[in-house]
Amino acid sequence: MSINPGFSTEPPGGPYDQLALKDDDSIGEIINGHNLNDLGKIVLKLLTSPKFSQTTDTESSQIVDDPIPQTLPNEIAATIRTLLCQIGEDTNREGLKETPDRYAEALQFFTKGYKEKANEVVNGAIFNEEMEDMVIVSDIDVFSLCEHHMLPFFGKVHIGYIPNGRVLGLSKFARIVDIFARRLQVQERLTTQIADTIDELLEPLGVAVIIECKHMCMMMRGVEKTESMTSTQCMRGVLKDGVTERRNFHALLKLRKRS
């Protein structure tokens, strides 16, 4: 996985001048065209750990099978403690003493989707049902971490499908969303993974997924646009190829918003 730590190559000119990236090879290493200082190296080491590698396989349900060892939380905590020191914090002060351990525990929860498989989470909740009318499960809360800055993005997921003799227990759609949201993500890939997984599990006549999210990487840094909303969609089967079916799906979602 190629990592761009996102640190500026321009000297910041503030109290953290020691963190500025220099062209001097004695300061950092050149990785993917970027000169990294000590802080960048620490982040890079953590993110390139095999336990946090994002699968790029086209199989949406394939995940990292290697279990996370019990020692990993301690390794994460040690890394976070070093990061706090690098930005000038005192890790021995009362408010930060337990922060590295808390963050290590939180990070494992935020990325637990790497250890989960959709077919295991569904756990037999697929039922034979002779119906061909559209089913929509809307307004599923989603929270994830942007893989570029490791900042949260959050919003709603809307799922629609036209059964082909099989239906899925309604709560399982939310669980499928969580499997892929609890990884380092981009919204576009998250949308496709959810749609492809439902398509693989149910083999429906069609499936559609729409995600609407706000991204903290746009709100609290960069362009700082707090009202910006990102919408992505993925369609499969007749909901992709059939104009009438696709219009019906969008019409039902609009009707939901009016009520």
Buried (B, 14 or more C-beta within 10 A) or exposed (E): EEBEBBBEEEEEEEEEEEBBBEEEEEBBEEBEEBBBBEBBBBBBEBBEBEBBBBBEEEEBBEBBEEEBEEEBBEBBBEBBBBBBEBEEBEBEEEEBEEBBBEBBEEBBEBBBBBBBBBEEBBEEBBEEEEEEEBBBBBEBEBBBBBBBBBBBBEBEBBBBBBBBBBBBEEEBBBBBBBBBBBBBBBBEBBBBBBBBBBBBBBEBBBBBBBBBBBBBBBBEEEEEEEEEEBEBBBBBBBBBEBEEBBEBBBEBBEEEEEE
